Amino acid sequence: EEGAVYDPHSWLDPVAFDHQLGKVLEILVNEYPGLEDTFRANAAAFSNELDHIDAGFEAAFGENGTCANNLVVANHNAYSYLANRYDLDFVTVHGLDPEGEPSLEDISEVVEQIEEKGLTVLFVEEYTQSSAVSSIVSQTVSDDLPNGVSIEYLYTMEMAPSDSSQNYITLMNSNLNNLKSGLNC
């Protein structure tokens, strides 16, 4: 459709990622037939992990989910696949480029939107500058928000994790837990 913005983050939908896993598995088996058993066993284990993640999101946000609130306010919309799969409603607060150093004007714009919309939680990508995050929190301190707006992280995994103990599974579970925490469910 005209004006539509393509979102490449299909891996953030564990069901879509599981379909991609099947495609990769077949290519690997064709290229390295001697390793087929290993590839199939590893793919089955990973697919099982993806099923667990999907079940967790469904339990929280599915038709009979425990989360009544599905409105997620983020600084960048990289989550259309996640939104479509689990009926989450992402609203983007503009002005904060997750991969750039935001200007004071950018931060002011975000703070203004937080105040106008009465937001209490802002979800940001893992690459968002910590100086921007701390500035937003400090500038949103008020009688209603004595500690400022709460910040929760949503991982897009566009780059390698900063901590070697993290991987797709741990980060997707963090996304689920952070969404549940930020949406109070």
Secondary structure by P-SEA (a helix, b strand, c coil): cccbbbbccccccaaaaaaaaaaaaaaaaaacccaaaaaaaaaaaaaaaaaaaaaaaaacccccccccccbbbbcccccaaaaaacbbbbbbbccccccccccaaaaaaaaaaaaaacccbbbbcccccaaaaaaaaaaaccccccccbbbbbbbccccccccccccaaaaaaaaaaaaaaaacc
